[in-house]
Each structure stands twice: as C-alpha cells, then as structure tokens.
C-alpha cells in the first residue's frame, strides 16, 4: 500500500523531529542543572555541610557555596548549626532543605464518592486533611468542588507553599488539561490552568495512576522499573521504566482497564465491556462478585481476578519489570490475588523476564495519590525525583 493512502485509527500527530545535534548549552542551563543537583543531593542525604555536598555532586566548593546561599535566601534551604566534632579544625555548618517550613497542597480526585486533599511537608508527611463529598457533581460543578477544596487547604496552613499537585482520573496531557474523564463529566478541561489562576499557586495536574507510581518511587522505596496497578472504582496503572515515568504518545500510558482480555476469544470477537480487565478487577465488580459467591467461594473469585491480571505477562516480558505494586483495599488486593497474579506471570514469561520479579501491595495506603501529587510538585518546582 502506498504510504500516502495508509489508514490508521490514531489521531493526526505532528511529524517527529530529528534529534538536535550540537545544540549549544546556555550558561543558565548549567546553573539550573547544578542547582537541581544540589537540591536532589540534600533531599536524599539529609543535613550536610557544603563540603559534603561538593564531594557528592563533584561540583566545586565555590559553586556549592554560591548555590546554597541562593537557595537559603529563597527560603528553600536552612542553616541548622555546626556539626559536632572532637578533633581540631573549624566545625562545619550543616544545611538542609526547608522540610518543615515549606509545604505542598495535594489533591486526590480518584474516588467516585469524594475528593480528598491534604497539606504535606516536603518529606510527604501529612499536616492537614480535608475532603469534599462529590454528591453527584460532574462537569463545571466538579471543577468548582476541586477549586474549593484547594482553597480550604491553602487557608489551613501558614507555611509557605511550594505549589499545588493534583492526581485525577482520566487522560491528562502535559499541560494539565484533562482530555477525558467520563466519571467526572470532563472533556478537554484545562484543570491545571484553572487551578493556577484561581489559587495563585504553581500547579501540576497528572493522571492518578502516574501520580501513584511516583509516590511509590519517591516515598515507597520502589526501584526504577516499576508498574503500579490501582484497583479502585475503575482500574488504572502507572509505569516507570529506567527511572523515567512513561506517559505514552497520546498521554494514555497505563490505561489498561478497558483492554479486552481472554485468550479463548475468537479473532473476530467485537469489543465488549464484559471482557475488559476492569470488569474483573474494579472494587465494585470484585465486591459484587464476592457477595454473590459467598465465603466458601471467596478465594476462587480472588484467584480468578488475579489470573486475569496475569495477562499483563506481555508487559512484564516486553519491559522486564522488577516490581509490580498493587494499590487498593487490602482485603481485595492482598495475598490471594497477588499470588495468583505472580503465578500466571511466571507461567507465561521466560524465567529471564520474571527472575527477581516482586509483586506487593502499596506501602502508601489511602494516601498514595496525595503523596504522588506531592512528588509531582517536588519534581516540577525543585527538580527532585
């Protein structure tokens, strides 16, 4: 077929650009890079002297001293006092991030019953909480609930705020526009721009699965090749490969809930909501199936759900993931479902693909998306990952 007449179900996209060769770095680029390097180093290491930072970053002591002075003047770093020493020499002054004097407002819009929010410090500790029952609000009404919840949390803290982070269901582009979120009645809603204009805070909006996987990576000790599977009102996921979040060419990376599964289906089988992964693995679906089956059949229902989730063997084989994290109610995503998923993955991939693969439940509990939204702001405002 002539390439000019080929058809595709994909929307028209701009032609990919060639790799830039020999692009000249500007002086400001190097300074921004060094600034981020200092912030990242201190965030991970904790209190350190300027000499410690210089050794860890391999920057000169003059550069580090200049950057620390700049960050201290901005209120992003604090001098903590001198380090205790027993030997000769002048004791070193320790510095650290302003972990307890700066804060972030985070919103979790993933629950179909209520929006949840919190003020968190830079280490992800929750300082204040609030929520807003949805009561069927969709469209503009849901946007107003979001703005009001953010405003309530902003009013609750006297700390200087670094920004506002939001994890929302749906497909979200890199400008923070919610392209589609059917359960909220949103289509092409510029949520990031709306929140930034209404609150005055630097704002980052991302898909809740992508926020959740950042929470596990930043605060949960997860590795660099990770898939988070969020089992809630629907089913979503987030991916980090080689330490880099994967959002996809159309910002729909991780949208696994509506993928049809079942190797017994004929090739000409039409798309059916009764055969999608979410049908077996959403909280409402699992809860209804368990109620119908009764206590005697509980393990069978959970094993069947885990076996369906094991169809992700293709993803594990393609990406050679080291870790799969399940997020959702512990009574649903615990041992039986996780064990069944691992069993199928091991059966359907080469040993080299699943050797060392870990499947576990999330360490963040109900605060997963809130901490993920915090991680979004840390990344956007300070370059910390």
C-alpha positions as CSV (number, residue, x, y, z in Angstrom):
1,X,0.0,0.0,0.0
2,X,1.2,3.5,-0.9
3,X,2.2,5.2,2.5
4,X,0.2,8.2,1.4
5,X,-3.0,6.2,1.4
6,X,-2.5,4.1,4.6
7,X,-5.2,4.4,7.2
8,X,-4.9,4.4,10.9
9,X,-7.2,4.7,13.9
10,X,-4.7,7.1,15.6
11,X,-5.4,10.9,15.5
12,X,-3.2,13.0,13.4
13,X,0.0,14.0,15.1
14,X,2.9,16.2,14.2
15,X,5.8,14.6,12.4
16,X,8.6,13.6,14.8
17,X,11.5,16.0,14.8
18,X,15.1,14.9,14.2
19,X,17.5,14.7,17.1
20,X,19.2,18.0,17.6
21,X,22.9,17.8,17.0
22,X,25.3,20.2,18.5
23,X,22.8,22.4,20.3
24,X,24.7,24.9,22.4
25,X,24.1,24.9,26.1
26,X,23.5,28.3,27.6
27,X,25.2,29.5,30.8
28,X,21.8,29.4,32.6
29,X,21.3,25.8,31.7
30,X,24.4,24.7,33.6
31,X,23.4,26.7,36.6
32,X,19.9,25.2,36.7
33,X,21.4,21.8,36.4
34,X,23.8,22.4,39.3
35,X,21.0,23.9,41.4
36,X,18.9,20.8,40.8
37,X,21.8,18.6,41.6
38,X,22.4,20.3,45.0
39,X,18.7,20.1,45.9
40,X,18.4,16.5,44.9
41,X,21.5,15.5,46.9
42,X,20.5,17.3,50.1
43,X,16.9,16.0,49.8
44,X,18.2,12.4,49.6
45,X,21.1,12.7,52.1
46,X,19.6,14.9,54.8
47,X,21.7,17.6,56.6
48,X,25.1,18.1,55.1
49,X,27.9,20.6,55.0
50,X,28.9,22.5,51.9
51,X,32.0,20.3,51.6
52,X,29.8,17.1,51.8
53,X,27.6,18.4,49.0
54,X,30.7,19.3,46.9
55,X,32.1,15.8,47.3
56,X,28.7,14.1,46.5
57,X,28.0,16.3,43.4
58,X,31.6,16.7,42.2
59,X,30.9,20.5,42.0
60,X,33.5,23.0,43.2
61,X,33.2,24.3,46.8
62,X,32.7,27.8,45.4
63,X,29.8,26.7,43.2
64,X,28.1,24.8,46.0
65,X,28.6,27.7,48.4
66,X,27.1,30.2,45.9
67,X,24.1,27.9,45.2
68,X,23.5,27.2,48.9
69,X,23.5,30.9,49.6
70,X,21.0,31.5,46.8
71,X,18.7,28.7,48.0
72,X,18.9,29.9,51.6
73,X,17.9,33.4,50.5
74,X,14.9,31.9,48.7
75,X,13.9,30.1,51.9
76,X,14.4,26.7,50.2
77,X,17.3,25.7,52.4
78,X,18.1,26.4,56.1
79,X,21.3,26.5,58.1
80,X,21.0,24.1,61.1
81,X,24.1,24.9,63.1
82,X,27.5,23.4,63.3
83,X,28.4,19.7,63.2
84,X,29.8,18.3,66.5
85,X,33.5,17.4,66.1
86,X,36.0,16.1,68.5
87,X,39.2,16.8,66.5
88,X,40.9,20.0,65.6
89,X,39.6,22.4,62.9
90,X,36.6,24.6,62.5
91,X,33.3,22.7,62.7
92,X,31.3,22.7,59.5
93,X,27.9,24.4,59.2
94,X,25.2,22.0,58.3
95,X,22.4,22.9,55.8
96,X,19.2,21.1,54.8
97,X,16.1,21.7,52.8
98,X,13.3,23.7,54.4
99,X,11.5,20.4,55.1
100,X,9.2,21.7,57.8
101,X,8.8,25.4,56.8
102,X,7.7,24.8,53.2
103,X,4.6,22.7,52.3
104,X,2.6,21.4,49.3
105,X,-1.1,21.2,48.8
106,X,-2.1,17.9,47.2
107,X,-5.5,16.7,45.8
108,X,-6.7,13.2,45.1
109,X,-9.7,13.1,42.7
110,X,-9.7,9.4,42.1
111,X,-12.6,8.4,44.4
112,X,-16.0,8.4,42.9
113,X,-17.6,9.5,46.2
114,X,-15.4,12.3,47.4
115,X,-12.4,14.4,46.6
116,X,-9.6,14.2,49.2
117,X,-6.9,16.7,49.9
118,X,-4.0,17.4,52.3
119,X,-1.2,19.8,53.1
120,X,2.1,17.9,53.2
121,X,5.6,18.8,54.1
122,X,8.5,18.1,51.7
123,X,9.0,14.6,53.1
124,X,5.4,13.6,52.4
125,X,4.2,13.9,55.9
126,X,0.6,15.0,56.2
127,X,0.0,18.2,58.2
128,X,-3.7,18.9,57.5
129,X,-6.5,17.0,55.7
130,X,-9.8,17.9,54.1
131,X,-12.3,16.3,51.8
132,X,-15.3,17.3,49.7
133,X,-18.2,14.9,49.0
134,X,-19.0,14.8,45.3
135,X,-22.7,14.2,45.7
136,X,-23.1,13.5,42.0
137,X,-21.2,16.7,40.9
138,X,-19.9,16.5,37.4
139,X,-18.6,18.9,34.8
140,X,-18.3,22.5,36.0
141,X,-19.6,21.6,39.4
142,X,-16.8,19.1,39.9
143,X,-14.3,21.7,38.9
144,X,-15.7,24.1,41.5
145,X,-15.5,21.4,44.2
146,X,-11.8,21.0,43.3
147,X,-11.1,24.7,43.5
148,X,-13.0,25.0,46.8
149,X,-11.1,22.1,48.3
150,X,-7.8,23.6,47.3
151,X,-8.8,26.9,48.7
152,X,-9.8,25.3,52.0
153,X,-6.4,23.6,52.4
154,X,-4.5,26.7,51.5
155,X,-6.4,28.6,54.2
156,X,-5.4,26.0,56.8
157,X,-1.7,26.5,56.7
158,X,0.6,29.4,57.5
159,X,3.6,27.7,55.9
160,X,5.0,29.0,52.6
161,X,3.5,26.8,49.9
162,X,5.7,25.4,47.1
163,X,2.8,24.5,44.9
164,X,-0.4,22.5,44.3
165,X,-0.4,18.9,42.9
166,X,-3.4,17.0,41.6
167,X,-3.9,13.4,40.7
168,X,-7.1,12.9,38.7
169,X,-8.7,10.0,36.8
170,X,-8.7,10.2,33.0
171,X,-6.3,11.1,30.3
172,X,-4.2,14.2,31.1
173,X,-1.8,15.9,28.7
174,X,1.4,17.6,29.6
175,X,-0.3,21.0,30.0
176,X,-2.5,19.6,32.7
177,X,-5.6,19.5,30.6
178,X,-7.9,16.6,31.3
179,X,-8.7,15.4,27.9
180,X,-11.3,12.9,29.1
181,X,-12.6,11.8,32.5
182,X,-16.0,10.3,31.9
183,X,-17.0,9.7,35.5
184,X,-16.4,13.4,36.2
185,X,-18.0,14.6,33.0
186,X,-14.8,16.3,31.9
187,X,-13.6,16.6,28.3
188,X,-10.8,19.0,27.5
189,X,-10.9,20.7,30.9
190,X,-7.8,22.9,31.4
191,X,-7.7,22.0,35.1
192,X,-4.1,23.0,35.7
193,X,-4.6,26.5,34.3
194,X,-7.9,26.9,36.1
195,X,-6.4,25.9,39.5
196,X,-3.3,28.0,39.0
197,X,-5.3,31.1,38.1
198,X,-7.8,30.6,41.0
199,X,-5.3,29.7,43.7
200,X,-2.2,31.7,42.6
201,X,0.0,28.6,43.2
202,X,2.2,26.8,40.7
203,X,0.1,23.8,39.8
204,X,0.7,20.4,38.3
205,X,-2.1,18.1,37.3
206,X,-1.5,14.4,36.2
207,X,-3.3,11.2,35.8
208,X,-3.8,9.5,39.2
209,X,-2.0,6.3,38.2
210,X,1.0,8.3,37.1
211,X,0.9,10.2,40.3
212,X,0.6,7.0,42.3
213,X,3.6,5.3,40.7
214,X,5.7,8.4,41.6
215,X,4.6,8.1,45.2
216,X,5.9,4.5,45.4
217,X,9.2,5.6,43.7
218,X,9.8,8.7,45.8
219,X,8.4,7.7,49.1
220,X,7.9,3.9,49.0
221,X,11.4,2.7,48.2
222,X,10.5,1.2,44.8
223,X,13.1,0.5,42.1
224,X,13.5,2.1,38.7
225,X,11.5,-0.5,36.7
226,X,8.0,-0.5,38.2
227,X,4.3,-0.8,37.4
228,X,1.7,0.4,39.8
229,X,-1.8,-1.1,39.3
230,X,-4.5,0.9,41.0
231,X,-7.7,-1.1,41.8
232,X,-10.5,1.3,42.7
233,X,-13.8,2.4,41.2
234,X,-12.0,1.6,37.9
235,X,-8.6,0.1,37.0
236,X,-5.6,2.1,36.1
237,X,-1.8,1.9,36.2
238,X,1.4,3.9,36.1
239,X,4.8,2.9,34.7
240,X,8.3,3.9,35.5
241,X,11.0,2.3,33.2
242,X,14.6,3.0,33.8
243,X,13.7,5.6,36.4
244,X,11.6,7.6,33.9
245,X,7.8,7.9,34.0
246,X,6.1,6.6,30.9
247,X,3.0,8.5,29.8
248,X,2.7,7.4,26.2
249,X,2.4,9.2,22.8
250,X,-1.2,10.3,23.5
251,X,-0.8,10.6,27.3
252,X,-2.8,7.4,27.8
253,X,0.1,5.2,29.1
254,X,-1.2,2.9,31.8
255,X,-4.9,2.9,30.6
256,X,-5.2,-0.9,31.0
257,X,-8.7,-1.0,32.4
258,X,-10.6,-1.1,29.1
259,X,-8.3,-3.6,27.4
260,X,-10.1,-6.8,26.4
261,X,-8.6,-10.0,27.9
262,X,-9.2,-13.7,27.4
263,X,-7.2,-15.9,25.0
264,X,-10.3,-18.0,24.4
265,X,-12.0,-15.2,22.4
266,X,-12.2,-15.7,18.7
267,X,-10.2,-13.3,16.5
268,X,-13.4,-11.6,15.2
269,X,-14.8,-11.0,18.7
270,X,-16.1,-7.4,19.0
271,X,-15.2,-5.0,21.8
272,X,-17.2,-5.9,24.9
273,X,-17.2,-4.2,28.3
274,X,-17.9,-7.6,29.7
275,X,-14.5,-8.8,28.6
276,X,-12.3,-5.9,29.7
277,X,-9.8,-6.2,32.6
278,X,-11.7,-3.7,34.7
279,X,-14.8,-5.9,34.7
280,X,-12.9,-8.4,36.9
281,X,-10.7,-6.1,38.8
282,X,-12.6,-2.9,39.9
283,X,-13.6,-2.6,43.5
284,X,-17.4,-2.5,42.7
285,X,-17.0,-5.6,40.4
286,X,-15.0,-7.6,42.8
287,X,-17.2,-6.6,45.8
288,X,-20.3,-7.7,43.9
289,X,-18.7,-11.0,42.8
290,X,-17.6,-11.8,46.3
291,X,-21.1,-11.0,47.7
292,X,-22.7,-13.3,45.2
293,X,-20.2,-16.1,45.7
294,X,-20.3,-16.2,49.5
295,X,-17.5,-17.0,51.9
296,X,-16.9,-20.5,50.6
297,X,-16.0,-19.2,47.1
298,X,-14.1,-16.1,48.2
299,X,-10.7,-17.5,47.4
300,X,-11.9,-18.7,43.9
301,X,-13.2,-15.2,43.0
302,X,-10.0,-13.5,44.1
303,X,-7.8,-16.1,42.3
304,X,-9.7,-15.7,39.1
305,X,-9.3,-11.9,39.3
306,X,-5.5,-12.4,39.9
307,X,-5.3,-14.7,36.9
308,X,-6.9,-12.2,34.7
309,X,-4.4,-9.6,35.9
310,X,-1.7,-12.1,35.0
311,X,-2.5,-11.3,31.3
312,X,-0.1,-8.4,31.9
313,X,2.6,-11.1,31.2
314,X,3.1,-9.3,27.9
315,X,4.0,-6.1,29.6
316,X,6.4,-7.8,32.0
317,X,8.0,-9.7,29.1
318,X,8.4,-6.5,27.0
319,X,9.7,-4.3,29.7
320,X,11.4,-6.8,32.1
321,X,9.9,-5.0,35.1
322,X,11.4,-5.7,38.6
323,X,8.3,-4.8,40.6
324,X,4.5,-4.7,40.4
325,X,2.7,-2.8,43.1
326,X,-1.0,-3.3,43.8
327,X,-3.0,-0.4,45.2
328,X,-6.5,-0.9,46.6
329,X,-8.4,-2.2,49.5
330,X,-6.2,-4.6,51.4
331,X,-8.9,-7.2,51.8
332,X,-9.1,-7.4,48.0
333,X,-5.6,-6.9,46.7
334,X,-3.8,-8.9,49.4
335,X,-2.2,-12.4,49.3
336,X,-4.6,-14.5,47.3
337,X,-5.0,-12.1,44.3
338,X,-1.3,-11.1,44.3
339,X,-0.1,-14.7,44.5
340,X,-2.4,-15.7,41.6
341,X,-1.1,-12.9,39.5
342,X,2.5,-13.8,40.1
343,X,1.8,-17.5,39.4
344,X,0.3,-16.6,35.9
345,X,3.2,-14.2,35.2
346,X,5.7,-16.8,35.9
347,X,4.0,-19.4,33.8
348,X,3.6,-17.1,30.8
349,X,7.1,-15.5,30.6
350,X,10.6,-16.7,30.2
351,X,12.5,-17.2,33.5
352,X,14.8,-14.3,32.5
353,X,11.8,-12.0,32.3
354,X,10.4,-12.7,35.7
355,X,13.5,-13.7,37.7
356,X,13.5,-11.5,40.8
357,X,10.1,-10.0,40.0
358,X,8.3,-8.8,43.1
359,X,4.5,-8.3,43.4
360,X,3.5,-6.5,46.6
361,X,0.8,-4.2,47.9
362,X,1.4,-0.4,48.1
363,X,3.2,0.9,51.2
364,X,1.3,4.2,51.0
365,X,-2.2,3.0,51.8
366,X,-5.0,5.5,51.2
367,X,-2.6,8.4,50.9
368,X,-0.9,7.0,47.7
369,X,-2.3,9.7,45.3
370,X,-1.8,12.5,47.8
371,X,1.9,11.7,48.1
372,X,2.1,11.2,44.3
373,X,0.7,14.7,43.8
374,X,3.4,16.0,46.3
375,X,6.1,14.2,44.2
376,X,4.7,16.0,41.1
377,X,5.3,19.4,42.7
378,X,8.7,18.5,44.0
379,X,9.7,17.5,40.5
380,X,8.2,20.5,38.8
381,X,9.4,23.1,41.2
382,X,12.7,21.8,42.5
383,X,13.7,19.1,40.0
384,X,13.7,16.5,42.8
385,X,12.8,12.9,41.7
